[in-house]
């Protein structure tokens, strides 16, 4: 039974990735220090040499609440804004942004800002403390457009982002 549930979850994620407006999983990325604007299949990482992000492999995977396992993480490396340490993506009204994430702290949950194309905060997700499970948070997109996410304060690790 457990194998069937895992297989169904994997199939659902593959299918959802195929029809998603935006999709990125750390499992599809190579480790690197991101020091400038870089696009990964429509999802854009915005970094600078001084305000970089890191795509890091993990020796032992991290499992999410739904059973998805990740072999690395996208470390935001600190607070961000529209021009640095941000991830940009497109969304349509009524779609749902789902982010798999954790705080980089073992004791402090952190806030992931959701901003519109002007950089104005329109929402927030809670990045749970770094522990044994990856958290999953969602937000409904209010209108067609360009959106950004970044850490309000200190490090947050992103594992996957889906807009569908």
Order of alpha helices (4+ residues) and beta strands (2+ residues): alpha-beta-beta-beta-beta-beta-beta-beta-beta-beta-beta-beta-beta-beta
